[in-house]
Amino acid sequence: MAASVACAFFFDAEPVGEPGMLALDACALCAKPLARDSDVFMYRGDTPYCSKECRHEQMQLDAVSARQAARRLQRFSAGAESGRAHQGVSVSS
């Protein structure tokens, strides 16, 4: 009984700033409508997915984005270091 009450709580919740839109009404990846009696696969807190496959695909997309962001940060850091070396900082005694 408690599980159905908790499930009803999540389905009836409205996200902040989006009145009238149910929190778990559709898959976050493919936008397939989610029925109240179907399994919902969660990722990153409150993001719903209709299947393990959609959730896994989103996880892969997030991993690729994270790797690209890390590479951009690494290139930016390397560029900043080489820029400082080209400025020719001199030390006087």
Backbone as a chain_set.jsonl record, in Angstrom:
{"seq": "MAASVACAFFFDAEPVGEPGMLALDACALCAKPLARDSDVFMYRGDTPYCSKECRHEQMQLDAVSARQAARRLQRFSAGAESGRAHQGVSVSS", "coords": {"N": [[0.823, -1.194, 0.0], [1.943, 1.232, 0.76], [3.796, 1.718, -1.286], [2.204, 2.379, -3.519], [1.11, 4.763, -2.656], [3.4, 6.363, -2.458], [4.173, 6.325, -5.147], [1.982, 7.614, -6.311], [2.371, 10.1, -5.181], [4.724, 11.02, -6.53], [3.813, 11.096, -9.199], [1.843, 13.017, -9.047], [3.136, 15.306, -8.404], [4.176, 18.614, -9.206], [6.595, 20.147, -11.237], [8.698, 22.86, -10.154], [7.915, 26.054, -11.334], [6.67, 25.157, -13.625], [3.662, 24.99, -13.906], [0.847, 22.805, -14.064], [2.049, 20.815, -15.529], [2.813, 17.495, -15.352], [5.187, 15.799, -13.274], [6.268, 13.283, -13.967], [5.392, 12.559, -16.611], [6.28, 11.846, -19.15], [8.867, 10.153, -21.032], [12.159, 11.298, -20.632], [13.965, 11.178, -22.706], [12.914, 10.006, -25.173], [10.363, 10.98, -25.168], [8.108, 9.409, -24.892], [4.886, 8.768, -23.657], [4.352, 8.149, -20.188], [2.738, 5.693, -18.427], [0.697, 5.426, -15.501], [0.693, 2.882, -14.439], [2.974, 1.66, -15.359], [6.484, 0.661, -15.415], [8.96, 2.942, -14.306], [12.016, 4.274, -15.072], [14.603, 5.738, -13.395], [17.011, 8.441, -13.441], [19.682, 10.443, -12.43], [18.441, 11.675, -10.17], [15.457, 12.971, -10.441], [14.715, 12.429, -13.085], [12.786, 10.935, -15.492], [12.592, 7.84, -17.36], [11.407, 5.72, -19.98], [12.348, 3.168, -20.373], [15.012, 0.796, -19.703], [16.823, 0.973, -21.747], [16.507, 3.589, -22.849], [17.296, 5.086, -20.613], [19.945, 4.167, -20.345], [21.028, 5.054, -22.789], [20.882, 7.84, -22.398], [22.68, 8.054, -20.291], [25.035, 7.347, -21.59], [25.219, 9.46, -23.446], [25.566, 11.579, -21.654], [28.065, 10.862, -20.595], [29.74, 11.148, -22.814], [29.457, 13.9, -23.255], [30.627, 14.846, -20.883], [33.27, 13.951, -21.197], [34.008, 15.472, -23.452], [33.798, 18.063, -22.404], [35.821, 17.942, -20.476], [38.045, 17.66, -22.131], [37.963, 20.137, -23.48], [38.422, 21.87, -21.336], [40.974, 21.019, -20.626], [42.406, 21.739, -22.945], [42.02, 24.498, -22.851], [43.334, 25.137, -20.451], [45.935, 24.344, -21.115], [46.447, 26.13, -23.182], [46.394, 28.558, -21.806], [48.61, 28.252, -20.149], [50.693, 28.113, -22.068], [50.446, 30.615, -23.118], [51.267, 32.248, -21.033], [53.952, 31.514, -20.943], [54.878, 32.517, -23.344], [54.77, 35.221, -22.889], [57.072, 35.947, -21.671], [58.079, 36.308, -18.925], [60.093, 38.143, -16.804], [62.564, 38.14, -14.265], [63.876, 40.402, -12.007], [66.855, 41.287, -10.182]], "CA": [[0.0, 0.0, 0.0], [2.804, 2.415, 0.845], [4.425, 1.964, -2.583], [1.276, 3.071, -4.401], [0.983, 6.128, -2.159], [4.62, 7.059, -2.882], [4.107, 6.475, -6.597], [0.997, 8.656, -6.579], [3.001, 11.367, -4.814], [5.61, 11.441, -7.6], [3.057, 11.416, -10.398], [1.023, 14.197, -8.836], [3.982, 16.464, -8.131], [4.421, 19.528, -10.316], [7.908, 20.785, -11.144], [8.675, 24.278, -9.859], [7.956, 26.904, -12.517], [5.935, 24.568, -14.737], [2.366, 24.563, -13.42], [0.016, 22.053, -14.997], [2.814, 19.77, -16.205], [3.156, 16.448, -14.398], [6.62, 15.562, -13.151], [6.656, 12.027, -14.604], [4.396, 12.267, -17.631], [6.876, 11.355, -20.393], [10.285, 9.803, -21.022], [12.994, 12.472, -20.863], [14.745, 11.019, -23.932], [12.113, 9.78, -26.379], [9.08, 11.651, -24.951], [7.011, 8.449, -24.846], [4.084, 8.965, -22.446], [4.52, 7.153, -19.128], [1.482, 5.348, -17.766], [0.822, 5.283, -14.05], [0.888, 1.476, -14.074], [4.182, 1.12, -15.998], [7.747, 0.908, -14.727], [9.638, 4.19, -14.639], [13.437, 4.139, -14.783], [15.072, 7.063, -13.0], [18.432, 8.748, -13.58], [20.018, 11.777, -11.94], [17.427, 12.215, -9.271], [14.046, 12.912, -10.789], [14.522, 12.381, -14.527], [12.169, 9.637, -15.81], [12.807, 7.19, -18.66], [10.421, 4.663, -20.198], [12.989, 1.852, -20.431], [16.438, 0.75, -19.352], [17.568, 1.372, -22.94], [16.517, 5.055, -22.919], [18.126, 5.568, -19.511], [21.335, 3.859, -20.679], [21.443, 5.953, -23.871], [21.123, 9.149, -21.797], [23.915, 7.95, -19.513], [26.136, 7.381, -22.558], [25.302, 10.832, -23.955], [26.154, 12.391, -20.588], [29.483, 10.507, -20.485], [30.412, 11.771, -23.965], [29.496, 15.339, -22.976], [31.601, 15.078, -19.818], [34.621, 13.802, -21.779], [34.268, 16.629, -24.31], [34.022, 19.209, -21.529], [37.144, 17.769, -19.874], [39.044, 17.964, -23.17], [37.964, 21.589, -23.694], [39.077, 22.465, -20.175], [42.402, 20.7, -20.714], [42.975, 22.587, -23.999], [42.019, 25.872, -22.358], [44.399, 25.233, -19.454], [47.214, 24.263, -21.827], [46.587, 27.394, -23.911], [46.707, 29.603, -20.83], [49.996, 28.027, -19.727], [51.611, 28.488, -23.153], [50.35, 32.071, -23.248], [52.119, 32.833, -20.001], [55.347, 31.252, -21.311], [55.215, 33.402, -24.461], [54.852, 36.594, -22.427], [58.464, 36.189, -21.272], [58.154, 36.901, -17.595], [61.488, 38.267, -16.379], [62.744, 38.386, -12.84], [65.054, 41.258, -11.804], [67.432, 41.152, -8.839]], "C": [[0.869, 1.259, 0.0], [3.45, 2.735, -0.492], [3.486, 2.72, -3.513], [1.061, 4.513, -3.953], [2.199, 6.945, -2.596], [4.601, 7.309, -4.372], [3.129, 7.589, -6.964], [1.577, 10.025, -6.247], [3.885, 11.888, -5.949], [4.841, 11.835, -8.851], [2.265, 12.699, -10.246], [1.846, 15.457, -8.603], [4.162, 17.299, -9.384], [5.809, 20.133, -10.162], [7.757, 22.282, -10.87], [8.763, 25.054, -11.168], [7.217, 26.347, -13.716], [4.569, 24.088, -14.257], [1.576, 23.827, -14.498], [0.74, 20.94, -15.724], [3.234, 18.73, -15.166], [4.648, 16.155, -14.427], [7.07, 14.331, -13.928], [5.671, 11.648, -15.709], [4.972, 11.688, -18.915], [8.353, 11.041, -20.193], [11.108, 11.044, -21.382], [13.793, 12.38, -22.162], [13.864, 10.932, -25.167], [10.72, 10.403, -26.314], [7.875, 10.709, -25.012], [6.217, 8.681, -23.56], [4.284, 7.811, -21.459], [3.174, 6.934, -18.451], [1.722, 5.172, -16.28], [1.093, 3.849, -13.635], [2.122, 0.851, -14.721], [5.417, 1.406, -15.146], [8.333, 2.224, -15.212], [11.083, 4.022, -14.186], [14.001, 5.531, -14.548], [16.586, 7.193, -13.181], [18.626, 10.192, -13.14], [18.879, 12.401, -11.141], [16.018, 12.001, -9.755], [13.777, 12.901, -12.294], [14.003, 11.002, -14.93], [12.481, 9.146, -17.223], [11.853, 6.011, -18.767], [11.032, 3.272, -20.173], [14.436, 1.954, -19.971], [17.274, 1.248, -20.524], [17.648, 2.901, -23.056], [17.409, 5.638, -21.825], [19.604, 5.351, -19.822], [21.855, 4.788, -21.785], [21.728, 7.354, -23.321], [22.412, 9.147, -20.99], [25.132, 8.004, -20.434], [26.32, 8.792, -23.121], [25.939, 11.754, -22.919], [27.652, 12.12, -20.44], [30.284, 11.151, -21.612], [30.536, 13.274, -23.721], [30.534, 15.672, -21.911], [33.032, 14.958, -20.342], [34.966, 14.994, -22.662], [34.542, 17.869, -23.475], [35.405, 19.13, -20.879], [38.242, 18.089, -20.88], [39.123, 19.466, -23.429], [38.678, 22.299, -22.553], [40.583, 22.227, -20.219], [43.074, 21.574, -21.778], [43.056, 24.039, -23.549], [43.154, 26.084, -21.365], [45.769, 25.212, -20.123], [47.478, 25.558, -22.591], [46.958, 28.535, -22.988], [48.146, 29.474, -20.357], [50.974, 28.458, -20.82], [51.577, 29.994, -23.378], [51.218, 32.78, -22.233], [53.599, 32.646, -20.345], [55.786, 32.186, -22.431], [55.331, 34.858, -24.038], [56.256, 36.945, -21.954], [58.573, 36.906, -19.945], [59.614, 36.949, -17.171], [61.543, 38.632, -14.907], [63.99, 39.256, -12.677], [65.541, 41.135, -10.364], [67.741, 42.49, -8.246]], "O": [[0.558, 2.235, -0.684], [3.639, 3.908, -0.812], [3.928, 3.619, -4.228], [0.852, 5.393, -4.787], [2.056, 8.08, -3.05], [4.973, 8.392, -4.822], [3.42, 8.413, -7.831], [1.308, 11.001, -6.947], [3.809, 13.066, -6.297], [5.192, 12.82, -9.5], [2.038, 13.402, -11.232], [1.302, 16.561, -8.606], [4.287, 16.766, -10.486], [6.167, 20.586, -9.075], [6.788, 22.898, -11.312], [9.598, 24.743, -12.018], [7.146, 27.017, -14.746], [4.337, 22.88, -14.205], [1.628, 24.174, -15.678], [0.113, 20.186, -16.467], [3.935, 19.056, -14.208], [5.292, 16.25, -15.472], [8.161, 14.338, -14.499], [5.171, 10.523, -15.73], [4.233, 11.093, -19.7], [9.004, 11.589, -19.303], [10.78, 11.755, -22.332], [14.254, 13.402, -22.67], [14.045, 11.701, -26.111], [9.977, 10.362, -27.294], [6.743, 11.165, -25.167], [6.806, 8.781, -22.484], [4.372, 6.649, -21.854], [2.551, 7.877, -17.963], [2.82, 4.811, -15.855], [1.672, 3.62, -12.574], [2.304, -0.364, -14.645], [5.399, 2.274, -14.273], [8.215, 2.574, -16.386], [11.337, 3.666, -13.035], [13.888, 6.404, -15.409], [17.332, 6.218, -13.091], [17.809, 11.057, -13.455], [18.431, 13.513, -11.421], [15.434, 10.947, -9.504], [12.706, 13.326, -12.727], [14.696, 10.003, -14.735], [12.615, 9.939, -18.156], [11.527, 5.375, -17.764], [10.316, 2.29, -19.974], [15.003, 3.042, -19.864], [18.314, 1.875, -20.324], [18.717, 3.45, -23.325], [18.179, 6.566, -22.071], [20.425, 6.239, -19.593], [22.993, 5.253, -21.721], [22.701, 7.99, -23.726], [23.156, 10.128, -21.003], [26.139, 8.629, -20.103], [27.449, 9.265, -23.257], [26.755, 12.61, -23.262], [28.424, 13.044, -20.187], [31.388, 11.645, -21.384], [31.596, 13.856, -23.951], [31.242, 16.672, -22.026], [33.901, 15.753, -19.984], [36.097, 15.479, -22.627], [35.433, 18.65, -23.809], [36.084, 20.149, -20.748], [39.247, 18.71, -20.535], [40.216, 20.013, -23.582], [39.452, 23.228, -22.783], [41.371, 23.115, -19.893], [44.169, 22.091, -21.559], [44.036, 24.73, -23.827], [43.857, 27.092, -21.428], [46.661, 25.971, -19.744], [48.614, 26.029, -22.639], [47.76, 29.394, -23.356], [48.833, 30.48, -20.182], [51.98, 29.102, -20.525], [52.578, 30.582, -23.786], [51.836, 33.8, -22.539], [54.412, 33.526, -20.066], [56.943, 32.605, -22.466], [55.932, 35.657, -24.756], [56.593, 38.124, -21.847], [59.114, 38.01, -19.875], [60.3, 35.927, -17.175], [60.68, 39.338, -14.385], [65.06, 38.885, -13.161], [64.753, 40.908, -9.446], [68.233, 42.568, -7.12]]}, "num_chains": 1, "name": "protein.A"}
